[in-house]
Amino acid sequence: MAISDQHILIDDLVLHNIVEYADLHHRDVVLEIGAGTGVLTEELRKRVMAVIAIESDATFAELLNQRFENTNVEVIHDDALKIEFAEFGSSFNKIVSNLPYSISSEITFKLLKYPFEMAVLMYQYEFARRMAASHGSKEYGKLSICVQYRARVELLEIVPPEAFSPEPGVRSAIVRVTPRAPEYEVSDPGFFSRFLTAVFSHRRKKLKNSIAAFTGVKDLKNLGLSGEVLDKRPEELPAAELAMISEKCMIARQERSTSATASRNGH
């Protein structure tokens, strides 16, 4: 996370709203990623028990250490993508961050591996729309499904470029992410991820074409899917239905592989 990727929030109203959205209490321990000059950090620390502020840039990290010496802020000079948050020695229950946009996807999925109550995060607006999208919209895709499998996503507020210094050149958005139990089952998350990549990489194609190419199965009747479903495009189907189709595709690929192995062995 270089300085060029840091956009410091300078709008007091937006800053106030972020803090309010997080519903902070004195018992809370907040993780902040990309703390920059500490503008948000200052507002957070007034309301909570402790703030763990991660900053990868050495200049900003030194500034933060000086600003928050002997306070309830712990400054971590490191790359948030490379460290294990469990190493801090203290757990956090909330995450509030103006994230560097270049790591939005990677850091979001990393955060979702850890237990927390709520996250209030700033993203580029287009990325936020994709995270929060429902099926039937053009923004709906793999990102929407994979994030919403683990959490509820709410797009709370659109933030203009002039709220930052330097201005990012794009609109931003404040998003609330609340972890929850999955609403459907996926037996092999890795396969489901590959399936979603396959069907949404050609989102204008009908499912029957994408599935045939992905599975190598020519006769899709054996999948037990109706012609109506196979004629749909991936964005038309809710995540739970795509997960069910993925399970059927996985079984079909396994059977095809087993058959091919048996054929090579002369059985």
C-alpha positions in Angstrom: 0.0 0.0 0.0 2.0 3.0 -1.2 1.2 6.6 -0.4 -0.3 7.0 -3.9 -3.0 4.5 -2.9 -3.9 6.5 0.2 -6.8 9.0 0.0 -7.2 10.8 3.3 -10.8 11.5 4.3 -11.2 15.3 5.0 -15.0 15.6 5.0 -16.1 15.9 8.7 -19.7 14.9 7.9 -18.7 11.6 6.2 -16.2 10.9 9.0 -19.1 11.4 11.5 -21.3 9.1 9.5 -18.8 6.3 9.4 -18.4 6.4 13.1 -22.2 6.4 13.6 -22.7 3.5 11.2 -20.3 1.4 13.3 -22.4 1.8 16.4 -19.4 2.0 18.6 -19.3 1.3 22.4 -16.6 1.6 25.1 -16.2 -2.2 25.1 -15.3 -2.4 21.4 -11.8 -3.1 20.0 -11.7 -1.8 16.4 -9.3 -2.9 13.6 -8.5 -0.1 11.2 -6.6 -0.9 8.0 -4.8 1.9 6.1 -4.9 4.4 9.0 -2.9 7.0 7.0 -2.5 10.2 9.0 -4.9 9.0 11.8 -8.0 11.2 11.0 -10.4 8.3 11.4 -8.3 6.7 14.1 -8.7 9.8 16.3 -12.5 9.6 16.1 -12.5 5.9 16.7 -10.3 6.0 19.8 -12.5 8.5 21.6 -15.4 6.0 21.6 -13.9 2.5 22.1 -11.6 0.5 24.4 -8.8 0.2 21.8 -7.9 0.7 18.2 -5.5 -1.5 16.3 -4.3 0.6 13.4 -2.4 -1.0 10.5 -0.4 1.1 8.2 2.1 -0.2 5.6 3.7 3.1 4.7 6.7 3.9 7.0 6.1 7.7 7.0 2.5 7.4 8.0 3.3 4.7 10.6 5.9 7.0 12.3 3.4 9.8 12.2 0.8 7.6 13.8 3.2 6.4 16.5 3.9 10.0 17.4 0.3 11.1 17.4 -1.0 8.3 19.4 1.8 7.6 21.8 0.5 6.5 25.3 -3.1 6.3 24.1 -5.5 3.4 23.4 -4.2 3.0 19.8 -1.8 0.2 18.9 0.0 1.0 15.6 1.1 -1.9 13.5 3.6 -1.0 10.7 3.0 -3.8 8.3 1.1 -4.9 5.2 -2.4 -6.0 6.1 -2.3 -8.7 3.4 0.8 -10.3 4.7 0.2 -10.5 8.4 -2.0 -12.7 10.5 -4.4 -10.6 12.5 -4.4 -13.2 15.3 -0.8 -12.3 16.0 -1.8 -8.9 17.6 -2.3 -10.5 21.0 -5.7 -8.8 21.3 -8.9 -9.7 19.4 -11.1 -7.1 17.6 -14.9 -7.2 17.4 -15.4 -4.5 14.8 -13.5 -3.2 11.7 -13.7 0.4 10.5 -11.5 1.4 7.6 -11.1 3.7 4.7 -9.5 0.8 2.6 -6.8 1.3 0.0 -8.8 0.5 -3.1 -6.1 -1.6 -4.8 -6.5 -4.3 -2.1 -10.3 -4.2 -1.8 -11.1 -7.8 -2.9 -8.1 -9.5 -1.2 -8.5 -7.7 2.1 -12.3 -8.3 2.2 -12.0 -12.1 1.8 -9.1 -12.1 4.3 -11.3 -10.3 6.9 -14.1 -12.7 6.4 -11.9 -15.5 7.7 -11.9 -13.9 11.1 -14.7 -13.6 13.6 -16.1 -10.1 14.1 -19.5 -8.5 14.7 -19.5 -5.8 12.1 -17.3 -3.9 9.6 -17.9 -0.5 8.2 -15.6 -0.1 5.1 -15.0 2.5 2.4 -14.7 1.1 -1.1 -14.7 2.4 -4.6 -18.4 2.8 -5.5 -18.4 0.4 -8.4 -16.8 -2.3 -6.3 -19.3 -1.6 -3.5 -22.2 -2.0 -6.0 -20.9 -5.4 -7.1 -20.5 -6.5 -3.5 -24.1 -5.6 -2.6 -25.7 -6.6 -5.9 -28.7 -9.0 -6.1 -29.4 -11.5 -8.8 -31.0 -9.9 -11.8 -28.8 -6.9 -11.9 -25.8 -6.3 -14.2 -23.5 -5.9 -11.2 -24.3 -9.3 -9.8 -21.5 -11.8 -10.1 -18.9 -13.9 -8.4 -18.0 -11.1 -6.0 -21.6 -10.6 -4.9 -22.1 -14.3 -4.3 -18.9 -15.1 -2.5 -19.1 -12.1 -0.1 -22.8 -12.6 0.6 -22.3 -16.3 1.2 -20.5 -15.2 4.4 -22.1 -11.9 5.3 -24.9 -9.4 4.9 -23.8 -6.5 2.7 -25.4 -3.0 2.9 -24.4 0.0 0.7 -25.0 2.8 3.1 -23.7 6.0 1.5 -22.1 7.3 -1.7 -19.1 9.5 -1.1 -17.9 12.1 -3.7 -14.2 12.4 -4.6 -13.9 15.8 -3.0 -14.4 14.2 0.4 -10.7 13.0 0.1 -7.3 14.5 -0.3 -6.0 13.8 -2.8 -9.2 13.2 -4.7 -9.4 9.6 -6.0 -11.1 10.5 -9.3 -13.9 8.1 -8.6 -16.9 8.0 -6.3 -16.6 6.0 -3.1 -19.1 4.2 -0.9 -19.5 3.3 2.7 -20.5 -0.4 3.1 -21.5 -2.3 6.2 -20.6 -6.0 6.3 -22.2 -8.2 9.0 -21.1 -11.8 9.1 -23.8 -14.5 9.2 -24.1 -18.2 8.7 -24.4 -19.3 5.1 -28.0 -19.6 3.8 -27.2 -22.6 1.7 -24.6 -25.4 1.6 -21.5 -25.7 -0.6 -19.6 -29.0 -0.2 -16.5 -27.8 -2.0 -16.0 -24.0 -1.9 -13.0 -24.2 -4.2 -15.0 -25.9 -6.9 -17.9 -23.4 -6.5 -15.4 -20.6 -6.9 -14.1 -22.1 -10.2 -17.7 -22.7 -11.3 -18.7 -19.1 -10.7 -15.6 -17.9 -12.6 -16.5 -20.1 -15.5 -20.1 -19.0 -15.8 -19.7 -15.3 -15.1 -16.6 -15.0 -17.4 -19.1 -15.5 -20.2 -22.1 -13.9 -18.5 -24.0 -13.2 -21.7 -23.8 -16.9 -22.6 -26.6 -19.2 -21.6 -25.7 -21.6 -18.8 -25.9 -24.7 -21.0 -23.0 -23.4 -23.0 -20.8 -22.3 -20.1 -21.5 -25.6 -18.2 -20.7 -27.8 -21.2 -17.4 -26.0 -21.6 -16.6 -26.1 -17.9 -17.6 -29.7 -17.2 -16.7 -31.3 -20.6 -20.1 -33.1 -20.4 -21.8 -33.1 -23.7 -25.2 -34.4 -22.7 -26.4 -32.1 -20.0 -29.6 -34.1 -19.5 -27.7 -36.2 -17.1 -27.3 -33.2 -14.8 -31.0 -33.3 -14.0 -31.6 -29.6 -14.8 -34.5 -28.3 -16.7 -34.2 -26.8 -20.2 -35.6 -23.6 -18.7 -32.8 -23.3 -16.2 -30.1 -24.2 -18.8 -31.4 -21.5 -21.1 -30.9 -18.8 -18.4 -27.9 -16.6 -18.0 -26.0 -16.8 -14.7 -27.1 -13.3 -13.4 -30.7 -14.4 -13.6 -30.3 -17.1 -10.9 -30.0 -16.6 -7.1 -26.9 -17.8 -5.4 -28.5 -20.8 -3.8 -29.6 -22.1 -7.2 -26.2 -21.6 -8.7 -24.7 -23.5 -5.8 -27.1 -26.4 -6.5 -26.1 -26.4 -10.2 -22.4 -26.3 -9.1 -22.9 -29.4 -7.0 -24.4 -31.3 -10.0 -21.5 -30.1 -12.2 -19.0 -31.3 -9.7 -20.6 -34.8 -9.5 -20.7 -34.9 -13.3 -17.0 -34.0 -13.6 -16.1 -36.6 -11.0 -18.1 -39.3 -12.9 -16.5 -38.3 -16.2 -13.0 -38.5 -14.7 -13.7 -41.9 -13.1 -15.1 -43.1 -16.4 -12.1 -41.9 -18.3 -9.7 -43.5 -15.8 -11.5 -46.8 -16.1 -11.4 -46.6 -19.9 -7.7 -46.1 -19.9 -7.2 -49.0 -17.6 -9.2 -51.3 -19.9 -12.2 -51.7 -17.7 
